[in-house]
Amino acid sequence: MTWSAECFATGGLAACRHALFGMIGRIGLISPKRSLDAMALAPCPRRRMFGIMQVMLAEQRFVPTPEAAGPAFWVRDIAVYGRAVLSPMDGYSDLPFRLICRELGSAMSYTEFVNVDELRSRKLTGKAWTKLRYHPSERPMTFQIYGHDEDALVETAARLQDLPPGRAPDIIDLNMGCYVKSIAERGAGSGMLCQPDKIARVFTRLTQRLRLPVTGKIRLGWDEHNRNYRQVARILEDCGASLIAVHGRTKAQAYQGAADWDAIAEVKQAVQVPVIGNGDVRAVADIGRMRAHTGCDAVMIGRAAIGNPWIFAGLEREQVRPADKIKLMRQHLALNLDFYGGQTGLLLFRKHSAKYLRGLPGEEALRIPLLTCASVAEFDDLLGQATGAAAGEAARASALTTGHPA
Ligand SMILES: Cc1cc2nc3c(=O)[nH]c(=O)nc-3n(C[C@H](O)[C@H](O)[C@H](O)COP(=O)(O)O)c2cc1C
């Protein structure tokens, strides 16, 4: 049976399950037999997905765990083993992508930012709650929240802390960097940077109320005339924050201009708590460069990881074999389908595909069909064509090197 997104809408549940797991096996995530075993072991949908991931994690460990070397740094009493971390990115750093980055070497996980106003429902369902689901292998797991209302921030953080095991985070992070007008101008995100007193109140209340470590992610200030990052960093530390992540731009810059690594170095000098530097890490070598320049404890990587999660394994895009790229695309898609369901999973995967495609043989011919195709079966066929193109390219390269056709 060929699996397609429509299958969920039209087929019986058992048929869908069988087809989905068969497809996941077919596209190379796990063998059909193992996938069905995973399904049998995990009857409820959530457990089933985790079953798939567990098998994936067991079968495909890309990088040796760095745990033998000891923690790279601590978030209060939580050890972090590694110095490169996937940035929180709305619309990108969801469970499937985080899991892939974590498996390739990202040292801890941050959710996308979540508005505390959207977490009011008693039921742990809905879009905002979906953003807060995670896999145990992602821990230390940080939930990033934002909001303008002090009481709502504190009450929601306390509620998140008290979620059942497996749903509760290890760390709560407050976003003070979002530049989007509707958020910042209401006093949330980077809007908080204009109110250092409010930051002090919120962090004092959060750290007194919560058992979990509380951290903050900031920008350098509102604009070039209001770069108050030193003041804000000291306030955060004084009020109990356990880590500060610094994006080296102001709110006004959004993503324009170079990130100011000197300012990140100043923050590192100004506080004792760990500092994560962020902004303009585009290649593997930038990770070491930023650390050397700023002395920061770790480096946060955002846009450069989209389409190139191998950056966490120390590989540039060009160093990854096309066949491995396609294999990972299939795995990522399978995780998306399982996490979001067929149609949504496929739609949400498009933006990742666009980035994965860069530099693949046949990229131009594949781009439009891949970004517009409406069924998983069609997508799978297109990836099959990409695999063929990649194999052809590899054979040509081998013939050029050896003088013999491969
Ligand atoms: C699409 C997108 C979504 C983002 N969403 C968030 C978010 O939810 N929370 C946050 O703290 N930062 C968010 N950011 C900012 C990134 O975490 C990071 O600070 C920024 O991209 C700079 O790092 P980079 O140069 O490595 O991309 C987002 C950035 C992008 C491009």
Ligand as a Chemical Component Dictionary entry (heavy atoms), coordinates in Angstrom:
data_LIG
# 
_chem_comp.id                   LIG 
_chem_comp.type                 NON-POLYMER 
_chem_comp.pdbx_formal_charge   0 
_chem_comp.three_letter_code    LIG 
# 
loop_
_chem_comp_atom.comp_id 
_chem_comp_atom.atom_id 
_chem_comp_atom.alt_atom_id 
_chem_comp_atom.type_symbol 
_chem_comp_atom.charge 
_chem_comp_atom.model_Cartn_x 
_chem_comp_atom.model_Cartn_y 
_chem_comp_atom.model_Cartn_z 
_chem_comp_atom.pdbx_ordinal 
LIG C1  C1  C 0 12.741 32.207 11.593 1  
LIG C2  C2  C 0 13.318 32.655 12.907 2  
LIG C3  C3  C 0 12.574 32.467 14.063 3  
LIG C4  C4  C 0 13.106 32.861 15.288 4  
LIG N1  N1  N 0 12.389 32.610 16.426 5  
LIG C5  C5  C 0 12.956 32.859 17.653 6  
LIG C6  C6  C 0 12.319 32.455 18.854 7  
LIG O1  O1  O 0 11.241 31.855 18.857 8  
LIG N2  N2  N 0 12.938 32.749 20.023 9  
LIG C7  C7  C 0 14.157 33.396 20.066 10 
LIG O2  O2  O 0 14.692 33.626 21.142 11 
LIG N3  N3  N 0 14.770 33.765 18.935 12 
LIG C8  C8  C 0 14.224 33.496 17.744 13 
LIG N4  N4  N 0 14.897 33.804 16.604 14 
LIG C9  C9  C 0 16.234 34.414 16.703 15 
LIG C10 C10 C 0 17.321 33.328 16.717 16 
LIG O3  O3  O 0 17.205 32.531 17.876 17 
LIG C11 C11 C 0 18.718 33.955 16.679 18 
LIG O4  O4  O 0 18.847 34.796 17.795 19 
LIG C12 C12 C 0 18.954 34.750 15.404 20 
LIG O5  O5  O 0 18.502 34.059 14.266 21 
LIG C13 C13 C 0 20.456 35.062 15.232 22 
LIG O6  O6  O 0 21.199 33.895 15.142 23 
LIG P1  P1  P 0 21.751 33.337 13.717 24 
LIG O7  O7  O 0 22.584 34.445 13.106 25 
LIG O8  O8  O 0 22.574 32.135 14.096 26 
LIG O9  O9  O 0 20.560 33.008 12.879 27 
LIG C14 C14 C 0 14.388 33.460 15.368 28 
LIG C15 C15 C 0 15.111 33.643 14.192 29 
LIG C16 C16 C 0 14.599 33.235 12.978 30 
LIG C17 C17 C 0 15.427 33.428 11.727 31 
# 
loop_
_chem_comp_bond.comp_id 
_chem_comp_bond.atom_id_1 
_chem_comp_bond.atom_id_2 
_chem_comp_bond.value_order 
_chem_comp_bond.pdbx_ordinal 
LIG C1  C2  SING 1  
LIG C2  C3  SING 2  
LIG C2  C16 DOUB 3  
LIG C3  C4  DOUB 4  
LIG C4  N1  SING 5  
LIG C4  C14 SING 6  
LIG N1  C5  DOUB 7  
LIG C5  C6  SING 8  
LIG C5  C8  SING 9  
LIG C6  O1  DOUB 10 
LIG C6  N2  SING 11 
LIG N2  C7  SING 12 
LIG C7  O2  DOUB 13 
LIG C7  N3  SING 14 
LIG N3  C8  DOUB 15 
LIG C8  N4  SING 16 
LIG N4  C9  SING 17 
LIG N4  C14 SING 18 
LIG C9  C10 SING 19 
LIG C10 O3  SING 20 
LIG C10 C11 SING 21 
LIG C11 O4  SING 22 
LIG C11 C12 SING 23 
LIG C12 O5  SING 24 
LIG C12 C13 SING 25 
LIG C13 O6  SING 26 
LIG O6  P1  SING 27 
LIG P1  O7  DOUB 28 
LIG P1  O8  SING 29 
LIG P1  O9  SING 30 
LIG C14 C15 DOUB 31 
LIG C15 C16 SING 32 
LIG C16 C17 SING 33 
# 
